[in-house]
Amino acid sequence: MIPIVPMLDLSFQILFFFVITFDMGQQEGYMAMNLPATGEAKAKDQSQVDQSKLSDTELDIPSDFVVVARSYDANFTLTVRDAEKPTEIGALKDLDKMTPGEQQKAFDELFNKLADTLKAKVEEKKKDNPNAANNVKIEANSGMKYSHLVSVMDACVRSGYSQVGFAPPPDLGP
């Protein structure tokens, strides 16, 4: 007869070890983003698309402002950069020491502040040129939570920007 009690004891100890050491919070919400190359649409119609050719990857679409979002471990910062100078929106530090409710409240306040700042910049721009296009780019590092990136996009759209694009992540290199 095979002694089953020691095997059960060992299997439960191993299970207990993996349950205790698994940290779901560190990986939750992280997603690698593979964004398409920027390029100009050379075809005016879908039938004119030649899929055998590569897209133009060196095209830089002009934007009014660049929203710089950085997320590293337990810190998150937002800055709006334009031709004149960067405008610091805010920074959240020690997020790992906050409860989920406190984190959500802090992020909501930061994203509302971003939307208010961008709305003021849109209105200032509309005074100078009412027919100007509203373009903004988001420059986010590759380790950002997807939900935070979507919230930055939502803040840009809420503030009146009709076109929100992406700049390449600065930490991935050329």
KOLGUDREN-149772 format. One record per residue: residue in one letter; x, y, z of N, C-alpha, C in turn. Coordinates in steps of 0.001 Angstrom, whole numbers, padded with zeros to 6 digits, always signed. Layout:
BEGIN
AXYZXYZXYZ ...
END
This chain:
BEGIN
M+000834-001176+000000+000000+000000+000000+000885+001249+000000 I+000491+002236-000794+001256+003481-000928+000810+004441+000172 P+001767+005023+000900+001401+005995+001936+000981+007321+001281 I-000290+007653+001349-000837+008839+000677-000810+010087+001553 V-000779+009926+002864-000808+011080+003763+000428+011964+003572 P+001654+011425+003501+002809+012314+003271+002751+013028+001914 M+002211+012355+000883+002099+013006-000420+001105+014157-000362 L-000017+013954+000314-000998+015031+000461-000410+016186+001261 D+000312+015853+002310+000931+016891+003127+001911+017713+002289 L+002754+017075+001519+003720+017771+000687+003021+018602-000397 S+002006+018048-001028+001308+018788-002084+000609+020025-001521 F+000029+019949-000337-000606+021121+000263+000429+022154+000686 Q+001602+021725+001120+002658+022682+001460+003146+023424+000220 I+003293+022697-000879+003710+023344-002126+002631+024306-002609 L+001376+023899-002568+000268+024763-002956+000233+026014-002080 F+000397+025844-000774+000404+026970+000150+001548+027927-000186 F+002721+027405-000492+003868+028235-000843+003563+029097-002074 F+003003+028500-003129+002715+029257-004341+001595+030272-004140 V+000612+029949-003353-000472+030899-003083+000057+032105-002316 I+000912+031878-001339+001433+032967-000517+002405+033844-001302 T+003235+033270-002155+004260+034053-002853+003755+034707-004141 F+002592+034344-004620+002044+034935-005845+001531+036334-005545 D+001973+037315-006326+001557+038702-006127+000838+039183-007381 M-000462+039134-007350-001275+039513-008500-001228+041019-008754 G-001061+041797-007707-001106+043247-007835+000000+043827-008684 Q+001168+043217-008740+002272+043767-009505+002027+043661-011010 Q+001381+042602-011462+001208+042390-012893-000152+042820-013411 E-001077+043092-012531-002431+043413-012956-002460+044725-013734 G-003034+044715-014885-003208+045909-015681-002041+046258-016585 Y-000952+045527-016553+000168+045813-017428-000032+045067-018740 M+000187+045778-019814-000002+045174-021120+001029+045771-022069 A+001702+044945-022782+002654+045443-023771+001870+046014-024947 M+002210+047230-025336+001492+047878-026428+002356+047851-027672 N+001850+047281-028711+002513+047303-030008+001705+048229-030897 L+002169+049459-031010+001446+050453-031786+001905+050402-033235 P+001012+050696-034164+001411+050690-035570+002365+051842-035854 A+003136+051679-036908+004067+052723-037308+003287+053941-037770 T+003829+055131-037466+003179+056341-037963+003488+056458-039435 G+002573+056937-040186+002782+057080-041617+001648+057845-042247 E+001882+058309-043417+000873+059078-044116+000039+058135-044980 A-001249+058348-044983-002109+057565-045848-001953+058096-047270 K-001301+057328-048106-001050+057772-049468-002204+057406-050390 A-003009+056484-049958-004159+056075-050763-005383+056867-050318 K-006121+057356-051266-007343+058101-050960-008533+057159-050776 D-008377+055930-051235-009469+054963-051215-008876+053607-050836 Q-009687+052738-050274-009235+051410-049857-008744+050589-051046 S-009321+050801-052215-008911+050024-053394-007516+050415-053893 Q-006996+051572-053474-005692+052034-053915-004560+051559-052992 V-004865+050806-051977-003857+050360-051027-003034+049228-051628 D-001713+049393-051606-000800+048360-052066-000164+047730-050834 Q-000590+046530-050474-000121+045904-049255+001268+045301-049374 S+001830+045308-050563+003181+044781-050724+004234+045814-050317 K+003850+047091-050207+004782+048152-049825+004717+048396-048322 L+005867+048781-047749+005928+049121-046332+005409+050535-046111 S+004909+050782-044907+004391+052111-044603+005532+053073-044320 D+005250+054354-044438+006219+055408-044155+006350+055538-042648 T+007505+055193-042101+007675+055205-040647+008335+056473-040141 E+008756+057359-041022+009475+058555-040598+008591+059801-040569 L+007327+059681-040779+006443+060823-040815+006140+061288-039387 D+006277+062572-039141+005953+063137-037842+004741+064038-038011 I+003619+063622-037462+002396+064395-037556+002454+065505-036520 P+002292+066768-036917+002406+067861-035958+001268+067819-034936 S+001586+068228-033718+000574+068286-032675+000763+069567-031889 D-000317+070021-031273-000272+071239-030476+000524+071017-029198 F+000236+069902-028545+000858+069595-027264+001199+068116-027204 V+002122+067776-026327+002453+066388-026043+002197+066167-024558 V+001335+065207-024250+001080+064835-022861+002074+063733-022523 V+002976+064028-021595+004014+063074-021204+003537+062378-019933 A+003332+061080-020029+002866+060272-018885+003945+059249-018560 R+004362+059239-017319+005405+058308-016872+004892+057506-015686 S+005080+056206-015760+004666+055307-014688+005810+054352-014396 Y+006382+054469-013205+007462+053592-012773+007136+053085-011379 D+007013+051780-011250+006731+051116-009975+005534+051768-009277 A+005780+052552-008246+004686+053129-007456+004563+054628-007669 N+005090+055146-008781+005042+056580-009067+004416+056814-010432 F+003708+057950-010552+003041+058303-011804+003123+059817-011953 T+003573+060297-013120+003653+061745-013350+003011+062107-014679 L+002462+063311-014743+001879+063856-015961+002447+065246-016207 T+002838+065502-017449+003359+066798-017859+002812+067101-019246 V+002495+068361-019499+002093+068794-020840+003249+069603-021408 R+003732+069177-022570+004870+069830-023209+004402+070509-024478 D+004772+071778-024622+004492+072492-025865+005772+073158-026336 A+005676+074028-027322+006874+074649-027884+007562+075568-026884 E+006793+076147-025972+007370+077122-025049+008061+076459-023861 K+007318+075700-023088+007885+075078-021889+006975+073956-021420 P+007522+073024-020650+006665+071972-020089+005850+072499-018900 T+004627+072031-018794+003749+072390-017690+003511+071143-016854 E+003958+071165-015623+003792+070022-014719+002331+069952-014270 I+001684+068823-014536+000297+068630-014120+000249+068086-012698 G+001051+067092-012424+001079+066523-011082+001818+065205-011060 A+002091+064767-009841+002796+063503-009644+002166+062764-008469 L+002038+061468-008631+001548+060609-007547+002704+059721-007127 K+003011+059749-005850+004126+058960-005330+003617+057966-004290 D+004363+056889-004125+004052+055846-003145+002639+055301-003317 L+002294+054969-004546+000966+054415-004817+000772+053057-004152 D+001864+052330-003933+001752+051015-003312+001369+051095-001831 K+001492+052271-001247+001117+052442+000163-000321+052927+000322 M-001008+053189-000796-002393+053654-000767-003341+052478-000944 T-004537+052646-000429-005580+051656-000672-006084+051844-002102 P-006737+050843-002688-007265+051010-004050-008217+052201-004179 G-009017+052454-003158-009925+053604-003203-009171+054917-003221 E-008111+055023-002411-007297+056239-002386-006572+056434-003720 Q-006096+055323-004294-005431+055406-005600-006393+055922-006659 Q-007603+055376-006689-008583+055786-007693-008926+057267-007544 K-009091+057722-006311-009413+059136-006065-008263+060028-006519 A-007020+059628-006215-005852+060422-006605-005724+060479-008129 F-005933+059342-008797-005853+059330-010259-006970+060159-010868 D-008186+060073-010339-009294+060876-010863-008995+062364-010758 E-008447+062796-009610-008095+064208-009437-007010+064631-010429 L-006027+063776-010632-004935+064100-011559-005441+064185-012996 F-006293+063247-013410-006813+063262-014773-007774+064433-014988 N-008537+064821-013964-009398+066002-014073-008556+067271-014196 K-007447+067333-013468-006539+068474-013568-005931+068549-014968 L-005582+067383-015544-005070+067343-016911-006113+067857-017895 A-007353+067398-017751-008421+067836-018653-008651+069341-018539 D-008628+069881-017323-008816+071324-017137-007674+072116-017766 T-006446+071656-017594-005287+072340-018175-005361+072327-019693 L-005683+071163-020268-005771+071074-021729-006931+071901-022269 K-008044+071938-021534-009196+072735-021969-008815+074214-022011 A-008067+074685-021010-007619+076085-021007-006702+076356-022195 K-005840+075396-022533-004935+075569-023673-005707+075558-024996 V-006748+074747-025094-007575+074716-026307-008285+076048-026479 E-008876+076567-025402-009594+077840-025491-008656+078980-025843 E-007437+078955-025293-006441+079981-025609-006052+079910-027086 K-005932+078696-027600-005571+078516-029003-006720+078946-029921 K-007953+078666-029513-009120+079038-030326-009258+080551-030444 K-008801+081299-029428-008863+082758-029507-007979+083269-030632 D-006792+082671-030780-005857+083096-031820-006288+082641-033202 N-006755+081395-033321-007130+080840-034614-008318+079900-034426 P-009539+080366-034680-010726+079531-034427-010826+078289-035299 N-010157+078268-036456-010263+077128-037367-009091+076157-037259 A-008251+076337-036275-007066+075472-036145-007477+074065-035728 A-006714+073099-036222-006972+071699-035856-006507+071453-034424 N-007176+070556-033756-006826+070217-032373-006156+068859-032358 N-004836+068854-032291-004074+067615-032259-003260+067560-030979 V-003247+066413-030349-002429+066203-029163-001842+064805-029258 K-000611+064663-028763+000036+063357-028732+000243+062946-027283 I+000235+061651-027063+000513+061101-025742+001829+060336-025842 E+002772+060712-024990+004050+060017-024926+004097+059283-023593 A+003894+057983-023640+003846+057176-022417+004971+056153-022444 N+005509+055858-021278+006544+054829-021234+005903+053454-021393 S+006706+052467-021714+006178+051152-022060+005626+050387-020867 G+005951+050781-019641+005480+050054-018464+004176+050574-017890 M+003483+051438-018613+002265+052041-018078+001091+051075-018129 K+000243+051151-017105-000984+050362-017127-001877+050864-018249 Y-002497+049940-018919-003368+050276-020041-004526+051159-019592 S-005073+050894-018411-006204+051689-017926-005808+053145-017707 H-004562+053393-017278-004115+054769-017083-003936+055478-018420 L-003444+054762-019415-003287+055347-020747-004652+055717-021331 V-005626+054860-021146-006977+055153-021630-007555+056364-020895 S-007277+056486-019617-007754+057646-018854-007110+058936-019338 V-005837+058887-019715-005173+060068-020280-005834+060426-021607 M-006123+059412-022433-006802+059664-023706-008172+060285-023475 D-008920+059760-022512-010239+060305-022198-010164+061757-021749 A-009154+062082-020950-008973+063464-020495-008697+064386-021680 C-007920+063912-022659-007637+064712-023852-008905+064945-024669 V-009703+063910-024830-010943+064027-025603-011945+064925-024875 R-012047+064771-023546-012967+065612-022756-012599+067082-022841 S-011321+067379-023001-010889+068771-023032-011099+069427-024393 G-011520+068669-025399-011860+069263-026682-010936+068921-027829 Y-010005+068019-027631-009119+067628-028722-009800+066603-029599 S-009820+066876-030899-010502+065975-031823-009603+064837-032278 Q-008283+065046-032252-007357+064005-032697-006325+063753-031606 V-006309+062522-031113-005345+062115-030093-004470+061031-030700 G-003168+061273-030724-002225+060318-031297-001211+059879-030261 F-000271+059070-030698+000752+058539-029803+002133+058875-030333 A+003005+059228-029417+004420+059359-029715+005073+058050-029319 P+006181+057677-029920+006821+056409-029547+007256+056426-028083 P+007142+055300-027394+007606+055242-025999+009095+055553-025932 P+009515+056490-025077+010917+056879-025053+011846+055820-024480 D+011330+054890-023717+012210+053897-023098+012446+052681-023975 L+011866+052622-025160+012094+051488-026062+013155+051784-027103 G+013622+053008-027168+014682+053365-028107+014161+053581-029505 P+015088+053875-030453+014668+054169-031832+014223+052950-032597 
END
